Amino acid sequence: MSAEWNDSQPIYWQLKKRTMAMILDGTLDEGDALPSVRTVAAEFQLNPITVSKSYQALVDDGLVEKQRGLGMFVKTGARAQLMESERAKFLEKEWPALLNRIEQLGLDIEELLKQTSAEKTSS
């Protein structure tokens, strides 16, 4: 994880989003332990309360579970749950805004897809 933080959002929220991204991309698999609160706090020079608040938000969302005396672990089904909710969020909020921006700029979606496809095959 990067140690750079955006001033426009609370750090605990950004840490939660980064952890969610790690679950989505498979960096953290189901059953994996999250780094300890102390480790994350020391590594990123954060208040441990900030890290705890972030982890609690993940517990509240049903993505992570506490195991007393052992730590926090990614729950079974967390990636599928996250994938479903993030896809819905993208389709409901992000895609319409992106589509609107594409139209504002007079871009052709088919041409954008071709260009993206060509870039993927050349790299």
SULNOR-V141338 format. One record per backbone hydrogen bond with DSSP energy under -0.5 kcal/mol. NH is the residue of the N-H (numbers start at 1). CO is the residue of the C=O. E is the energy in kcal/mol with one decimal. If there is no record, write none. Layout:
nh=NH co=CO e=E
nh=NH co=CO e=E
//
This chain:
nh=9 co=6 e=-1.1
nh=14 co=10 e=-1.8
nh=15 co=11 e=-2.8
nh=16 co=12 e=-2.0
nh=17 co=13 e=-2.5
nh=18 co=14 e=-2.3
nh=19 co=15 e=-2.2
nh=20 co=16 e=-2.4
nh=21 co=17 e=-2.3
nh=22 co=18 e=-1.8
nh=23 co=19 e=-1.7
nh=24 co=20 e=-2.6
nh=25 co=21 e=-2.6
nh=26 co=23 e=-0.7
nh=27 co=22 e=-1.1
nh=28 co=22 e=-2.2
nh=29 co=27 e=-0.6
nh=31 co=74 e=-2.8
nh=32 co=29 e=-2.2
nh=34 co=72 e=-2.8
nh=40 co=36 e=-2.5
nh=41 co=37 e=-2.7
nh=42 co=38 e=-2.5
nh=43 co=39 e=-2.8
nh=44 co=40 e=-2.4
nh=45 co=41 e=-0.6
nh=45 co=42 e=-0.5
nh=46 co=41 e=-2.3
nh=50 co=47 e=-1.1
nh=51 co=47 e=-1.5
nh=52 co=48 e=-2.7
nh=53 co=49 e=-2.4
nh=54 co=50 e=-1.9
nh=55 co=51 e=-2.6
nh=56 co=52 e=-2.6
nh=57 co=53 e=-1.8
nh=58 co=54 e=-1.5
nh=59 co=55 e=-1.9
nh=60 co=56 e=-2.9
nh=61 co=57 e=-1.5
nh=62 co=59 e=-1.6
nh=63 co=58 e=-2.3
nh=64 co=58 e=-1.1
nh=65 co=73 e=-2.8
nh=67 co=71 e=-3.1
nh=68 co=66 e=-0.6
nh=70 co=67 e=-3.0
nh=71 co=67 e=-2.2
nh=73 co=65 e=-2.6
nh=74 co=32 e=-2.5
nh=75 co=63 e=-2.5
nh=78 co=75 e=-1.9
nh=81 co=77 e=-2.5
nh=82 co=78 e=-2.8
nh=83 co=79 e=-2.9
nh=84 co=80 e=-2.3
nh=85 co=81 e=-2.3
nh=86 co=82 e=-2.8
nh=87 co=83 e=-2.3
nh=88 co=84 e=-2.1
nh=89 co=85 e=-2.2
nh=90 co=86 e=-2.4
nh=91 co=87 e=-2.8
nh=92 co=88 e=-2.3
nh=93 co=89 e=-2.6
nh=94 co=89 e=-1.1
nh=95 co=90 e=-3.7
nh=97 co=93 e=-1.3
nh=98 co=94 e=-2.6
nh=99 co=95 e=-3.3
nh=100 co=96 e=-2.2
nh=101 co=97 e=-2.0
nh=102 co=98 e=-2.4
nh=103 co=99 e=-2.3
nh=104 co=100 e=-2.5
nh=105 co=101 e=-2.0
nh=106 co=103 e=-1.1
nh=107 co=102 e=-2.4
nh=109 co=107 e=-0.6
nh=112 co=108 e=-2.2
nh=113 co=109 e=-2.5
nh=114 co=110 e=-2.2
nh=115 co=111 e=-2.5
nh=116 co=112 e=-2.5
nh=117 co=113 e=-2.5
nh=118 co=114 e=-2.5
nh=119 co=115 e=-2.1
nh=120 co=116 e=-1.9
nh=121 co=117 e=-1.8
nh=122 co=118 e=-1.4
nh=123 co=119 e=-0.9
//
